[in-house]
Each structure stands twice: as structure tokens, then as C-alpha cells.
Amino acid sequence: MAKSPKISASHEPGGLIVHISGLLPSLSPAEQRVARLVVSDPAAAARRTITDLATAAETSEATVIRFCRSVGMDGYPQLRIRLAAEAARRIEPPDARVVGGDIPPGADLAQIIATIAFNDARAVEETAEQLDPAVCEQVVEAISGAARIDIYGAGASGFVASDFQQKLHRIGRIAFYFPDVHTALTSAALLGRGDVAFGISHTGTTSDVIEVLEQARTRGAVTVALTNFPRSPITEVADFVLTTAARETTYRSGATASRLAQLTVVDCLFVGVAARNRSRARKALEVTAEAVQSHRVGANRRRA
């Protein structure tokens, strides 16, 4: 089964900045400096000449040209035009307390709350904008027809993997989540054709998740990767690649915006699977909700 097609920069659905952010780890160090300048302020970058941008990034004009080609542009003039268009449609924070980039030392709690709320909302919106419905449909079809679904993730991505497993299990899908890599590997070794292995890694470089997906793939299972970076190593062992669009900062690296973006994708897939058989899903949800009802505190009960 072929991997999901790559999207060229000429028609990336989530916008040029999301596209560049996703490619950043695959760029050379010098190109990354250019990318960070472009992502942090598209309008300012669009106004700069190639010489100005190269100087600001402490690199050469030739590197700027290589950067343009790396992100799918024909050259610097096209990049400037695209950046100007991106800046024009960019959503500015409605709250003046929102600070850009890292939360600075001395920021009060009101600034922290406003900034995190804005950036988390932006991660969800941009993830939804760039998510490919056609690839999602193929993944939903694979999960719906699977005899068994294994889900893998480590760290913060492990919480998302656990959430996805619980959602699928509640609508009657046979799904497992294994936080221990040894257990995950032994489970993956027993997968076969018709099964699905779903790996989650924000960076796409988590070796445990990559190794388990590779094991599942050798056994004939359909493999799916959910990552923020479309050129990361995990995509090399995936039949289908789904991407998020979270921009992490110092305090939030790999832990907050990325998790919310991943949950957005997981929720879309879950609802898509449930919608394939609404009556069965509704019945399963009702039965499982009833099973735990006795463990909820009633409205007329008061704590001592």
C-alpha cells in the first residue's frame, strides 16, 4: 500500500507557514535559521531583499535560494509573494496580552493564560486546515475494517494513544495500547494482513514507536503515523501519514499544543469510524455508559 502523497508547497492546505514549520527539522542548520525568520514574521520577511534576509539569518544568498527550493518554491521572488499573501490572511491575536514566540521572563499570569489559549486554539485550527480528508478517509476505512488495531505512543503522545484506544474500544472496535515497548513489539509481531498499527510521535523521531511500526509493517499490517513533521523518520515506515500543525515553545515543547493537535486528529478519525455504523456505535456507547453509571455520584447525594 502506498504512502499518502506528499503535498507540494504550491497548494499546501494549511498555508505556507504551516508547511515550512513542518519541514523545519529536515532542513540544514543554515536553512533552519532562514525558516525561523520567515515563520516568526512573514510580513517582515516578505519586505526584505534576498541580501537582507541572508544577512539577518547569518548565511549566504545561495542558502536562501536552497531554502526556497527545499520548501517547494521556484526562487526567492515566489517566496516573497507567497509570504506577503500569507501575512495578509494571518490571524492576529484578539487579545493585546498575547505575546509572540516564547513566553518572556516576567510575564504575568494574565499574559500566560492569553498566550497559551491563543496558541492552543491556533494549533487546533491549523491542524484542521492542513489535514487531508482523502488520507483520513483511507485511514478510517482501514480502521473500520480491521480485525485488530494496535496504537503506540511514548510520553505525551502516549496519553493521546491511550485516549484513542479507549474511544475505539467504547464503540466495539478491538483496540490495544501498549506503553511498554517490549509488550508493544510482541503484540506487533502477532499482527497480520487486515490489522492496523497506529503510531503517534510529535517529532516523528521516537525510536520506540518507529521500531514497533516497522515490526507491524513486516507482518503485513497497515501502518499509520501521526506526526508534526512530514519528512521525519516515522513516515518511512508508514503506509499513511497524518500531520498536525503545532508550534511548540520552550515551556511547551512536545507537551501541550502538540497534544491538543493530536487529539483533534484522533477525534476526527474516531467520529469517522463511528459514523460508518451509527446504530452499532450508538448502542455501544449507551451500553458502556450504563456499565459505569453506578460509579457516578447522584445529583441528590452530598459529600460528607
N, C-alpha and C positions, 0 to 999 in steps of 0.2 A: 504494500500500500504506500502510495507516495506521500511525502510530507506536504503539509499545507504550503501553497505557493507563497513566495516572497512578494512583498508589496514594494513597488518602486516608489522613489520619492516624488514622482510626478503626480501620484494620485493616492498618497497615504491618507487613510480616512481620518486619522486623529490629528492631522496637522503636522507641519514641518518640524516644530519644536519637539513634539512628542516623538516623532520619527528619529530626530537627531539624538535625543536623550536615550532612546532605546539602543542606539548603535554606539554610544559613547565608550563602553568598555572594550569594544573591538577596534577602536582607533589607536593610532600610535600616540605616545605621550605628547608630542608637539601638536598633533591634530586635536587631542583632547583639550588642550589649552584654548584652541580656537573655538571648539564646540562649547566650552563653558561660557566664553564671552558671548557667543551667539544666543545660547539658551537663556542666560541671565537677563539679557536686554536686547531683544530682536530689533527694536526700533533704532537703538544706538548703533548696532552692528550694520543695519541697512544704510545708515548715513555715512559710514566710513568707506574710504577707498581701500583697495586691497593692501596698499602700503600701510595705511593707518591700522588696519585690523592685524596685520602681521606684526607690527611694532608693539601693539597692545598685548598680543599673545606671546611676545618674545620669541618669534620664529620668523621664517622667511616667507616671501610671497609664493614661492614654489610649494611650500607646505600648505598654504591656504588653498591653492589650486587642487592639491591632492585631497585635502579635506572635502572640497566641493564634490569631487568625483566619488569619494568614499560614501557620501550621503546621497548620491544619485543625481547630482547637478552636472550640467554640461560645463559650467565655469562660474566665475565669480559674479558676472553680471546677472545670471539667472538666480543665483543665491540672494543677491541684494533685492531683486524684485520679489522673490518669494518671502523674504523676511519682512519687507515693507507691508505686504499683504497680510502676513501673519500678525504683525504688530497692530494693524488696523482692526482686526477682528478679535484681538486678545481681550479676555475679560479681566477688568481691573477689580481689585478688592473693593467692595462697597463700604468697608469699614476702614477709616483712616488709621486705626490702631494696628492693622495688619502690616507686618514687616516682611520684606522680601528676603529669600535665602535663609541662612541660619538665624535662629533667634539670638539676638545680641546679648552680651552681658549687661545686666542691669534692667532688662525688660521686665515690666511689671506683669502681674498675673492677667490683667485685662488684655494686654498685648499678646501674651502667650495663648490665651483662650481664643482670641480673634484670629490669630495666625494659624493655629492648628485647625480650627474649624474651617477656615477658608481653604487651606491646602488639602485637607482630607476630602472636602467636597469636590475640589478640583480633580483630585486623583480618581474619584469615582466617575465624574463626568467625562474626563479624558479617556479613561479606560473604556467606558461605554461607546464613545465616539470612534475609537480605533478598533474595537472588537469586530472581527469578520463574521457576519451572520452565516455565511456559507460554511465556514470551518466549524462554527458552533453547531450547525445543523448536522454535520457529519459526526461530530463527537457525540451529540445527543442520540443519534441513530445507533452508534456503536454501543453506547451505554445501555440504551433501551433493549437491545438485542443480546446483551452479554449474559452469559451464564453466571459470571462472577466478575466483580470489579475490585481490584486492589488499589489502594490510594496511599501514596507515600509523601512524606514531608518531614523536614527537620526544623527545630527551633520554632520561630514564629509561624513558619509555613506549616509546621506540624499541627498547630491549632486549627488552621484552615482545613487541612486534610481530615482531621477528626470531625470537624463540623460537616464536611461534605459526606463523609461516611455515615454519620448519624442521620442526615437528611435522606440519603438514598435508602438507608435501612428502614426508615419510617414509612416509606411508600412501597415496601416489599421487595426492594432490589437487594440481591446478595452482595454486600459490600463489606470490605475489611480495611482497617487502618492499622499499620504496624509501626510504632515509634522506634522500635529496636531494629537496627539494620540487619542483624543476623536472622531474626524472625522474618523480616521483610524479604530477605534473599531466599530463604527456604520456601516461603509462600510463592514468590515469583517463579521459582523453579518448577512449581506444580501447575502453573498456568498453561493454557494452550490456545488453539485457534477458537475464536468466539469469545474469549475473555478480554478484559480491558485492564491495562495498568496505567494509572494516572499519577504523574509525578509533579510536585509543586516545589519550585525554588525561585525566590525573588531574583537572585543573582544569576541563576542558571549554572552555577559552578559547584553546587553542593555535591561532593563526590559520592556520598551515600545514596542519594536519590538517583544520580546518574547510573551508578552501578546496578541498582535494583531494576531500573527501567531497561537497561541493556540486557539483564538476565531475562526479564519478561519477554523482551523482543525476540531473543534467540529461541524462546519456546513457542513462538507464533502468536503471542497476544498482541492486540492493538495497543500501541503506546501513545500516550498524550502527555505533553509538557505544558505547564502553566508557568510562565516566567516574565520578567520585565524586559528582558533583553533578547531580541530575536536572533542574534548571532552567537549566543552563549553556548557552551558545550552541551548542555542538556538537549538542545534542539537536534543534535546529531544522532540521538538515539530515540527520537520521537517520530511517529507517523503523522501526528497532528500537533501543531504548535499554537497555543493561545497566549496572547500577551496582555500585560497590564501596562498602565502608564503612570506609575507612582514616582514622585521625585522626593527622595529621602534627603534629610539634612543631618547635621552632626548628632543632635539629640534623638533623632527619629530613625536612624539608619536601620533598615530592614525590619522594622518593628511595628510601625503604626500605619502610615499611608499605604504601604505595600500590602499590609494585611487586609485593609478595607477594600483595596482594589481587587485583591484575590477573591475575597468574599463576594464581591459584585459578580465576578465571572462565575463562581461556583453557584450562586443563586440563580443566575440565568440558565445554567445547564440543568440545575435541579428542576426548575419550573418547566423547562423544555421537555425533560424526561416525564415529569408528572402529567404534562398536557397530552402526551402520547396515549395515555389511558386514564382519562379523568375520573371515571367511575371507580376504577380499581384504586387509584391514588387517594381519592376522597375517602373511600371505605377504610383503607389502611390507616390514614391519618386519624379518622374517628376512633378506630379500634385502639390504636396506640395511645391516643389522648385519654380514652376511657380507662385504660390499664393503669395509668398513673394518677387518675383523678383523686383517689383516696389519700394520696400523699400531699394534697394541697390543703392549705388552711382555709376553712369555710368563711364566708363573709360574716357569719354570726358568731364566730369563735374569736375570743380575745386572749391575747397572751397574758400570762400572769405577771 
